Amino acid sequence: MSNVPSSKAIRTPAELVYILQELKQAVAAGYIEQIRPDPSPFATDSSVEDIEEAGPWPDYIELRFRAPRDGARYMLSVDTYHGAGGTWGPE
């Protein structure tokens, strides 16, 4: 689905800001919706809309999404505390 951000590795704060902006736009347009699947010990409790691009960010961001059109599931997983980066893509 071309309206869902493409899979990507997140290696810098600028890349995280970019994907957060893309995700917020995709959610606002209805291409994806944030979901809260079975409890995960690492899941972030806030919605993507509440995460400020300028920070401060939680130490670890784990957000899950679903495309209503086809049910495809996606995950954003980023370690901001250690600066190890993360990923965005299909689950």
All heavy atoms as an XYZ file, in Angstrom:
709
protein
N       0.858     -1.188      0.000
C       0.000      0.000      0.000
C       0.892      1.235      0.000
O       1.661      1.444      0.919
C      -0.899     -0.058      1.230
C      -1.825      1.100      1.382
S      -2.821      0.820      2.836
C      -4.368      1.286      2.195
N       0.811      2.049     -1.008
C       1.737      3.158     -1.186
C       1.530      4.298     -0.190
O       2.398      5.140     -0.058
C       1.623      3.691     -2.607
O       0.312      4.184     -2.831
N       0.406      4.366      0.505
C       0.150      5.447      1.442
C       0.636      5.136      2.851
O       0.495      5.956      3.748
C      -1.331      5.794      1.453
C      -1.776      6.309      0.097
O      -1.128      7.162     -0.485
N      -2.857      5.782     -0.405
N       1.170      3.955      3.049
C       1.789      3.578      4.313
C       3.291      3.788      4.134
O       3.856      3.377      3.129
C       1.489      2.105      4.669
C       2.235      1.680      5.906
C      -0.013      1.910      4.857
N       3.943      4.445      5.111
C       5.391      4.673      4.963
C       6.141      3.371      4.679
O       5.814      2.318      5.220
C       5.795      5.259      6.314
C       4.539      5.876      6.844
C       3.420      5.001      6.343
N       7.141      3.456      3.821
C       7.964      2.303      3.460
C       8.798      1.836      4.633
O       9.166      2.634      5.506
C       8.906      2.672      2.318
O       8.182      3.073      1.193
N       9.145      0.553      4.636
C      10.022      0.000      5.668
C      11.343      0.732      5.661
O      11.839      1.104      4.596
C      10.282     -1.486      5.415
O       9.084     -2.210      5.468
N      11.887      0.933      6.847
C      13.182      1.601      6.891
C      13.859      1.386      8.232
O      13.206      1.181      9.243
C      13.032      3.091      6.594
C      12.400      3.911      7.694
C      12.297      5.394      7.353
C      13.629      5.944      7.106
N      13.826      7.130      6.407
N      15.176      1.436      8.185
C      15.981      1.434      9.401
C      16.042      2.874      9.902
O      16.090      3.815      9.111
C      17.384      0.921      9.107
N      16.028      3.030     11.204
C      16.098      4.359     11.817
C      17.405      4.425     12.588
O      17.594      3.713     13.569
C      14.893      4.590     12.740
C      13.604      4.480     11.921
C      14.993      5.946     13.437
C      12.356      4.346     12.751
N      18.325      5.259     12.085
C      19.664      5.318     12.675
C      19.992      6.652     13.332
O      20.970      6.752     14.042
C      20.697      5.000     11.593
C      20.583      3.581     11.051
C      21.552      3.332      9.904
N      21.256      4.171      8.753
C      20.495      3.813      7.729
N      19.958      2.622      7.700
N      20.275      4.640      6.724
N      19.186      7.670     13.045
C      19.476      9.003     13.584
C      18.197      9.639     14.114
O      17.089      9.249     13.718
C      20.045      9.928     12.490
O      19.020     10.168     11.515
C      21.290      9.336     11.831
N      18.330     10.627     14.991
C      17.135     11.349     15.449
C      16.348     11.967     14.289
O      15.119     11.955     14.296
C      17.699     12.425     16.380
C      18.958     11.817     16.915
C      19.526     11.040     15.741
N      17.037     12.465     13.270
C      16.352     13.056     12.119
C      15.497     12.019     11.393
O      14.387     12.328     10.928
C      17.363     13.678     11.163
N      15.981     10.787     11.294
C      15.202      9.730     10.647
C      13.971      9.387     11.482
O      12.902      9.101     10.932
C      16.059      8.498     10.400
C      17.090      8.713      9.316
C      18.037      7.541      9.123
O      18.265      6.749     10.064
O      18.565      7.436      8.008
N      14.105      9.421     12.809
C      12.947      9.176     13.680
C      11.916     10.282     13.501
O      10.720     10.004     13.380
C      13.374      9.064     15.143
C      12.236      8.924     16.152
C      11.344      7.726     15.841
C      12.790      8.853     17.571
N      12.358     11.525     13.474
C      11.435     12.644     13.278
C      10.683     12.478     11.962
O       9.458     12.645     11.896
C      12.189     13.995     13.325
C      11.302     15.135     12.834
C      12.694     14.266     14.727
N      11.395     12.116     10.902
C      10.781     11.949      9.594
C       9.704     10.858      9.623
O       8.593     11.055      9.121
C      11.852     11.632      8.548
C      11.293     11.452      7.170
C      10.928     12.557      6.404
C      11.117     10.187      6.625
C      10.396     12.400      5.129
C      10.590     10.023      5.356
C      10.237     11.126      4.621
O       9.706     10.964      3.369
N      10.004      9.712     10.220
C       9.019      8.624     10.239
C       7.846      8.984     11.145
O       6.699      8.645     10.844
C       9.655      7.259     10.599
C       8.699      6.105     10.228
C       9.995      7.151     12.057
C       8.510      5.894      8.777
N       8.079      9.693     12.242
C       6.965     10.137     13.092
C       6.028     11.049     12.303
O       4.809     10.915     12.393
C       7.482     10.855     14.339
C       8.094      9.977     15.427
C       8.748     10.846     16.507
C       7.053      9.050     16.039
N       6.579     11.954     11.531
C       5.761     12.842     10.709
C       4.949     12.050      9.684
O       3.756     12.294      9.500
C       6.636     13.876      9.999
C       7.252     14.877     10.942
C       8.326     15.749     10.281
O       8.880     15.391      9.234
N       8.623     16.872     10.904
N       5.597     11.094      9.037
C       4.904     10.256      8.052
C       3.775      9.445      8.700
O       2.691      9.319      8.137
C       5.885      9.313      7.368
C       6.733      9.959      6.313
C       7.432      8.913      5.458
O       7.907      7.894      5.990
O       7.487      9.127      4.238
N       4.056      8.881      9.882
C       3.044      8.078     10.567
C       1.855      8.932     10.988
O       0.700      8.518     10.838
C       3.647      7.378     11.779
C       4.655      6.276     11.459
C       5.302      5.750     12.729
C       3.988      5.155     10.688
N       2.116     10.114     11.501
C       1.026     11.005     11.908
C       0.146     11.361     10.708
O      -1.081     11.385     10.818
C       1.589     12.264     12.565
C       2.178     11.987     13.939
C       2.798     13.235     14.525
C       3.470     12.915     15.855
N       3.981     14.118     16.515
N       0.764     11.619      9.570
C       0.000     11.938      8.360
C      -0.820     10.740      7.899
O      -1.984     10.881      7.502
C       0.939     12.399      7.251
C       1.561     13.753      7.513
C       2.637     14.118      6.490
O       2.896     13.380      5.544
N       3.273     15.250      6.698
N      -0.225      9.548      7.943
C      -0.924      8.335      7.505
C      -2.102      8.018      8.430
O      -3.166      7.602      7.966
C       0.043      7.156      7.436
N      -1.932      8.232      9.737
C      -3.026      8.012     10.691
C      -4.131      9.034     10.441
O      -5.316      8.688     10.378
C      -2.513      8.075     12.152
C      -3.668      8.155     13.134
C      -1.639      6.859     12.463
N      -3.775     10.301     10.293
C      -4.764     11.357     10.059
C      -5.571     11.110      8.789
O      -6.768     11.395      8.732
C      -4.079     12.722     10.009
N      -4.919     10.553      7.774
C      -5.582     10.280      6.499
C      -6.370      8.969      6.515
O      -7.103      8.678      5.576
C      -4.554     10.258      5.373
N      -6.191      8.159      7.570
C      -6.918      6.901      7.675
C      -6.273      5.725      6.962
O      -6.873      4.667      6.841
N      -5.029      5.876      6.483
C      -4.342      4.774      5.808
C      -3.907      3.690      6.790
O      -3.829      2.519      6.426
C      -3.136      5.278      5.033
C      -3.495      6.249      3.946
C      -2.904      7.492      3.878
C      -4.449      5.915      2.984
C      -3.245      8.391      2.877
C      -4.803      6.811      1.989
C      -4.194      8.043      1.943
O      -4.538      8.931      0.954
N      -3.580      4.111      8.018
C      -3.253      3.164      9.089
C      -3.903      3.670     10.367
O      -4.254      4.848     10.485
C      -1.725      2.997      9.312
C      -1.055      4.336      9.600
C      -1.084      2.257      8.163
C       0.413      4.233      9.980
N      -4.068      2.751     11.323
C      -4.578      3.120     12.630
C      -3.697      2.482     13.686
O      -3.198      1.367     13.494
C      -6.035      2.691     12.795
C      -6.263      1.207     12.617
C      -7.727      0.827     12.535
O      -8.586      1.716     12.369
O      -8.008     -0.372     12.636
N      -3.475      3.212     14.759
C      -2.663      2.653     15.831
C      -3.493      1.626     16.575
O      -4.686      1.832     16.825
C      -2.205      3.758     16.785
C      -1.206      3.249     17.803
C      -0.579      4.373     18.624
O      -0.701      5.550     18.290
N       0.084      3.996     19.690
N      -2.869      0.518     16.910
C      -3.557     -0.541     17.662
C      -2.739     -0.880     18.891
O      -1.550     -0.589     18.972
C      -3.774     -1.807     16.801
C      -2.437     -2.358     16.283
C      -4.733     -1.521     15.657
C      -2.552     -3.716     15.608
N      -3.395     -1.499     19.826
C      -2.718     -1.977     21.029
C      -3.000     -3.474     21.128
O      -4.042     -3.866     21.641
C      -3.212     -1.221     22.242
C      -2.723      0.210     22.216
C      -2.978      0.904     23.532
N      -2.238      2.139     23.652
C      -2.554      3.281     23.051
N      -3.595      3.334     22.255
N      -1.842      4.354     23.234
N      -2.098     -4.276     20.577
C      -2.311     -5.731     20.607
C      -2.115     -6.270     22.024
O      -2.003     -5.499     22.973
C      -1.246     -6.259     19.651
C      -0.157     -5.248     19.729
C      -0.840     -3.919     19.968
N      -2.034     -7.568     22.138
C      -1.803     -8.173     23.449
C      -0.698     -7.414     24.176
O       0.241     -6.938     23.540
C      -1.402     -9.643     23.300
C      -2.538    -10.475     22.730
O      -3.701    -10.068     22.911
O      -2.260    -11.495     22.101
N      -0.812     -7.304     25.491
C       0.175     -6.523     26.237
C       1.618     -6.929     25.931
O       1.943     -8.098     25.836
C      -0.165     -6.824     27.690
C      -1.591     -7.244     27.673
C      -1.807     -7.922     26.349
N       2.432     -5.931     25.735
C       3.854     -6.127     25.527
C       4.571     -5.381     26.640
O       4.194     -4.255     26.961
C       4.277     -5.557     24.176
O       5.679     -5.414     24.116
N       5.598     -5.975     27.226
C       6.289     -5.270     28.306
C       7.002     -4.013     27.833
O       7.365     -3.157     28.616
C       7.294     -6.303     28.824
C       7.452     -7.282     27.718
C       6.163     -7.279     26.957
N       7.166     -3.868     26.529
C       7.904     -2.724     26.000
C       7.032     -1.714     25.263
O       7.525     -0.678     24.840
C       9.007     -3.208     25.052
C       9.963     -4.150     25.711
C       9.981     -5.482     25.355
C      10.817     -3.714     26.704
C      10.858     -6.365     25.971
C      11.691     -4.587     27.321
C      11.713     -5.910     26.963
N       5.756     -2.008     25.066
C       4.899     -1.128     24.273
C       4.804      0.262     24.898
O       4.781      0.414     26.119
C       3.518     -1.739     24.134
N       4.754      1.265     24.047
C       4.603      2.642     24.477
C       3.117      2.916     24.669
O       2.306      2.588     23.809
C       5.183      3.591     23.396
O       6.535      3.210     23.150
C       5.139      5.033     23.843
N       2.759      3.510     25.804
C       1.345      3.750     26.107
C       0.745      4.940     25.381
O      -0.459      5.074     25.316
C       1.149      3.949     27.613
C       1.095      2.637     28.356
O       0.782      1.605     27.740
O       1.356      2.646     29.570
N       1.548      5.822     24.842
C       1.001      7.008     24.197
C       0.688      6.751     22.732
O       1.171      5.805     22.126
C       1.959      8.189     24.346
O       3.257      7.815     24.025
N      -0.130      7.634     22.183
C      -0.428      7.525     20.760
C       0.651      8.250     19.972
O       1.347      9.125     20.504
C      -1.803      8.116     20.455
O      -1.767      9.515     20.570
N       0.775      7.904     18.708
C       1.803      8.517     17.868
C       1.592     10.024     17.794
O       2.553     10.785     17.729
C       1.854      7.861     16.468
C       0.601      8.170     15.672
C       3.103      8.276     15.718
N       0.342     10.459     17.831
C       0.050     11.895     17.766
C       0.613     12.648     18.973
O       0.887     13.843     18.886
C      -1.461     12.151     17.672
C      -2.066     11.710     16.365
C      -2.596     10.291     16.403
O      -2.396      9.580     17.418
O      -3.191      9.869     15.408
N       0.770     11.966     20.101
C       1.256     12.613     21.325
C       2.779     12.658     21.438
O       3.307     13.284     22.349
C       0.690     11.904     22.560
C      -0.820     12.037     22.661
O      -1.374     13.010     22.095
O      -1.446     11.171     23.284
N       3.484     11.986     20.545
C       4.951     11.984     20.601
C       5.460     13.190     19.827
O       5.276     13.288     18.617
C       5.533     10.670     20.047
C       5.046      9.499     20.896
C       7.057     10.729     20.020
C       5.481      8.140     20.398
N       6.067     14.110     20.534
C       6.571     15.344     19.927
C       7.817     15.058     19.096
O       8.726     14.359     19.551
C       6.918     16.367     21.014
C       5.726     16.813     21.827
C       4.769     17.686     21.038
O       5.214     18.382     20.109
O       3.569     17.652     21.354
N       7.870     15.628     17.902
C       9.040     15.432     17.060
C      10.301     16.012     17.705
O      11.391     15.490     17.539
C       8.833     16.054     15.676
C       7.933     15.237     14.786
C       6.550     15.849     14.652
O       6.368     17.017     15.035
O       5.654     15.141     14.176
N      10.151     17.098     18.456
C      11.295     17.755     19.086
C      11.726     17.070     20.377
O      12.746     17.433     20.952
C      10.961     19.219     19.367
N      10.977     16.064     20.820
C      11.285     15.395     22.073
C      10.713     16.175     23.239
O      10.005     17.137     23.030
N      10.979     15.753     24.440
C      11.746     14.549     24.765
C      10.965     13.290     24.398
O       9.747     13.292     24.393
C      11.935     14.655     26.277
C      10.771     15.463     26.754
C      10.438     16.413     25.629
N      11.705     12.250     24.075
C      11.109     10.981     23.706
C      11.233      9.988     24.853
O      12.156     10.070     25.657
C      11.824     10.392     22.487
C      11.712     11.233     21.256
C      10.600     11.866     20.793
C      12.748     11.531     20.319
N      10.874     12.524     19.626
C      12.190     12.337     19.314
C      14.082     11.185     20.233
C      12.922     12.804     18.231
C      14.809     11.650     19.150
C      14.237     12.453     18.172
N      10.333      9.008     24.890
C      10.523      7.916     25.850
C      11.831      7.189     25.521
O      12.333      7.291     24.401
C       9.323      7.000     25.627
C       8.497      7.601     24.556
C       9.164      8.825     24.049
N      12.375      6.470     26.487
C      13.625      5.733     26.274
C      13.493      4.703     25.151
O      14.461      4.403     24.457
C      14.058      5.012     27.544
C      14.456      5.973     28.650
O      14.666      7.176     28.359
O      14.547      5.531     29.808
N      12.314      4.153     25.024
C      12.067      3.146     23.997
C      10.678      3.401     23.426
O       9.726      3.616     24.186
C      12.155      1.736     24.594
C      11.903      0.633     23.606
C      12.839      0.318     22.639
C      10.716     -0.095     23.638
C      12.606     -0.698     21.715
C      10.478     -1.108     22.729
C      11.421     -1.399     21.771
O      11.192     -2.403     20.852
N      10.562      3.407     22.124
C       9.272      3.588     21.468
C       8.914      2.292     20.756
O       9.699      1.777     19.956
C       9.325      4.741     20.440
C       9.654      6.057     21.141
C       8.008      4.837     19.678
C       9.916      7.212     20.185
N       7.752      1.761     21.086
C       7.221      0.588     20.385
C       5.747      0.850     20.135
O       4.942      0.857     21.055
C       7.389     -0.682     21.215
C       6.886     -1.922     20.496
C       7.050     -3.181     21.320
O       8.209     -3.564     21.588
O       6.016     -3.766     21.702
N       5.416      1.103     18.889
C       4.047      1.386     18.493
C       3.647      0.429     17.384
O       4.454      0.108     16.509
C       3.916      2.829     17.982
C       4.323      3.939     18.947
C       4.283      5.288     18.243
C       3.413      3.948     20.158
N       2.394      0.004     17.415
C       1.897     -0.924     16.394
C       0.720     -0.299     15.656
O      -0.070      0.455     16.245
C       1.494     -2.236     17.044
C       2.713     -3.013     17.512
C       2.294     -4.404     17.964
N       3.431     -5.271     18.043
C       4.188     -5.415     19.121
N       3.929     -4.714     20.200
N       5.206     -6.251     19.112
N       0.609     -0.662     14.385
C      -0.410     -0.093     13.518
C      -1.014     -1.183     12.649
O      -0.416     -2.235     12.454
C       0.213      0.986     12.609
C       0.829      2.116     13.377
C       2.130      2.020     13.845
C       0.113      3.266     13.631
C       2.708      3.065     14.568
C       0.680      4.304     14.355
C       1.975      4.208     14.814
N      -2.201     -0.878     12.106
C      -2.887     -1.793     11.204
C      -3.453     -0.974     10.059
O      -3.961      0.133     10.258
C      -4.026     -2.495     11.938
C      -4.756     -3.526     11.118
C      -5.888     -4.153     11.912
N      -7.012     -3.246     12.045
C      -7.976     -3.068     11.145
N      -7.949     -3.763     10.021
N      -8.960     -2.228     11.349
N      -3.363     -1.514      8.865
C      -3.969     -0.885      7.696
C      -5.404     -1.401      7.586
O      -5.614     -2.590      7.369
C      -3.184     -1.226      6.435
N      -6.405     -0.535      7.772
C      -7.797     -0.994      7.727
C      -8.175     -1.644      6.392
O      -9.003     -2.540      6.359
C      -8.616      0.282      7.940
C      -7.690      1.245      8.576
C      -6.313      0.881      8.091
N      -7.552     -1.223      5.329
C      -7.908     -1.720      3.997
C      -7.625     -3.208      3.821
O      -8.425     -3.942      3.247
C      -7.152     -0.912      2.956
C      -7.445     -1.303      1.546
C      -6.758     -0.368      0.610
N      -6.880     -0.848     -0.746
C      -6.301     -0.291     -1.761
N      -5.548      0.765     -1.584
N      -6.454     -0.776     -2.969
N      -6.459     -3.658      4.325
C      -6.098     -5.064      4.111
C      -5.684     -5.799      5.382
O      -5.331     -6.971      5.330
C      -4.994     -5.187      3.060
C      -3.706     -4.488      3.470
O      -3.590     -4.031      4.622
O      -2.798     -4.401      2.624
N      -5.700     -5.121      6.527
C      -5.364     -5.763      7.793
C      -3.878     -5.937      8.044
O      -3.487     -6.518      9.055
N      -3.037     -5.452      7.134
C      -1.585     -5.577      7.329
C      -1.182     -4.863      8.612
O      -1.712     -3.807      8.946
C      -0.836     -4.985      6.140
N      -0.228     -5.466      9.332
C       0.211     -4.906     10.613
C       1.648     -4.424     10.507
O       2.471     -5.052      9.845
C       0.055     -5.949     11.714
C      -1.425     -6.250     11.963
C      -1.616     -7.357     12.938
N      -0.946     -7.074     14.184
C      -1.481     -7.249     15.384
N      -2.700     -7.712     15.492
N      -0.790     -6.997     16.468
N       1.931     -3.318     11.206
C       3.236     -2.663     11.160
C       3.685     -2.322     12.575
O       2.855     -2.168     13.477
C       3.153     -1.369     10.343
C       2.685     -1.582      8.931
C       1.337     -1.577      8.622
C       3.602     -1.801      7.913
C       0.903     -1.782      7.318
C       3.181     -1.996      6.608
C       1.832     -1.992      6.324
O       1.409     -2.198      5.039
N       4.999     -2.170     12.727
C       5.527     -1.802     14.036
C       6.662     -0.801     13.886
O       7.515     -0.931     13.016
C       6.047     -3.030     14.789
C       6.521     -2.682     16.205
S       6.882     -4.114     17.242
C       8.458     -4.600     16.599
N       6.643      0.192     14.790
C       7.754      1.127     14.955
C       8.433      0.741     16.254
O       7.787      0.659     17.299
C       7.247      2.571     15.046
C       8.302      3.626     15.399
C       9.330      3.762     14.277
C       7.634      4.959     15.686
N       9.716      0.479     16.190
C      10.492      0.070     17.356
C      11.815      0.832     17.345
O      12.620      0.645     16.430
C      10.742     -1.443     17.292
O      11.616     -1.841     18.318
N      12.015      1.708     18.362
C      13.209      2.545     18.385
C      13.746      2.670     19.810
O      13.010      2.990     20.729
C      12.910      3.973     17.846
C      14.173      4.808     17.798
C      12.244      3.912     16.496
N      15.044      2.426     19.978
C      15.738      2.622     21.253
C      16.341      4.024     21.246
O      17.378      4.251     20.650
C      16.822      1.566     21.420
C      17.643      1.732     22.693
O      17.453      2.743     23.415
O      18.486      0.866     22.962
N      15.663      4.962     21.882
C      16.153      6.342     21.895
C      17.146      6.584     23.028
O      17.991      7.462     22.930
C      14.989      7.343     22.033
O      14.332      7.119     23.276
C      14.017      7.198     20.880
N      17.070      5.797     24.076
C      17.938      5.998     25.243
C      19.403      5.702     24.925
O      20.286      6.487     25.223
C      17.466      5.121     26.405
C      18.283      5.303     27.663
C      18.100      6.417     28.465
C      19.237      4.363     28.030
C      18.851      6.599     29.619
C      19.990      4.538     29.182
C      19.791      5.647     29.973
O      20.529      5.823     31.110
N      19.648      4.555     24.318
C      21.020      4.160     24.012
C      21.454      4.635     22.623
O      22.611      4.459     22.246
C      21.161      2.625     24.067
C      20.960      2.083     25.432
N      19.793      1.456     25.797
C      21.747      2.097     26.526
C      19.881      1.094     27.068
N      21.031      1.478     27.539
N      20.531      5.214     21.874
C      20.868      5.691     20.536
C      21.132      4.562     19.550
O      21.813      4.736     18.549
N      20.572      3.379     19.846
C      20.821      2.208     19.005
C      19.975      2.219     17.741
O      20.177      1.408     16.855
C      20.558      0.935     19.793
N      19.028      3.147     17.654
C      18.178      3.205     16.466
C      17.046      2.213     16.528
O      16.677      1.731     17.592
N      16.485      1.915     15.364
C      15.355      1.023     15.339
C      14.880      0.779     13.931
O      15.605      0.999     12.960
N      13.595      0.373     13.825
C      13.030      0.044     12.532
C      11.559      0.420     12.472
O      10.869      0.489     13.492
C      13.132     -1.459     12.229
O      12.464     -2.185     13.244
C      14.574     -1.912     12.113
N      11.099      0.609     11.255
C       9.675      0.724     10.938
C       9.411     -0.257      9.810
O      10.176     -0.322      8.851
C       9.321      2.133     10.468
C       8.045      2.137      9.667
C       7.951      2.218      8.310
C       6.719      1.994     10.151
N       6.637      2.144      7.917
C       5.844      1.991      9.044
C       6.166      1.826     11.425
C       4.473      1.862      9.177
C       4.797      1.702     11.543
C       3.977      1.723     10.433
N       8.350     -1.045      9.941
C       8.006     -1.949      8.861
C       6.946     -2.940      9.259
O       6.399     -2.892     10.372
N       6.652     -3.873      8.348
C       5.635     -4.890      8.618
C       6.038     -5.763      9.797
O       7.222     -6.014     10.017
C       5.585     -5.721      7.342
C       6.278     -4.916      6.310
C       7.224     -4.000      7.015
N       5.030     -6.216     10.522
C       5.281     -7.140     11.640
C       5.351     -8.548     11.129
O       4.648     -8.944     10.243
C       4.144     -7.049     12.671
C       4.483     -6.174     13.804
C       3.503     -6.325     14.960
O       2.314     -6.040     14.772
O       3.957     -6.693     16.038
